[in-house]
């Protein structure tokens, strides 16, 4: 069971580290990461295994609030099932 994490904002040092730290603390295993810098904007998509989370999925989503505020980024987390359903034709 996976989740997709999307992060967008002005580039600054430590965004990936902060997001990864939250994943580690909640026992979400990072499977794949794609990131780029576009004209000073940081953009990242991360796929994480949430099968063994130490909390409910809603709590996992809420645990990124401090990162959003500290790094001034938008973070969206979506369960893989919902992500896949949204993109079916």
Buried (B, 14 or more C-beta within 10 A) or exposed (E): EBBBBBBBBEBEEEBBEBBBEBBEEBBBBBEEBEBEEEEEEBBBBBBBBBEEBEBEBEEBBEBBEEBBEEBEBEBEBBBBEEBEEEEEE
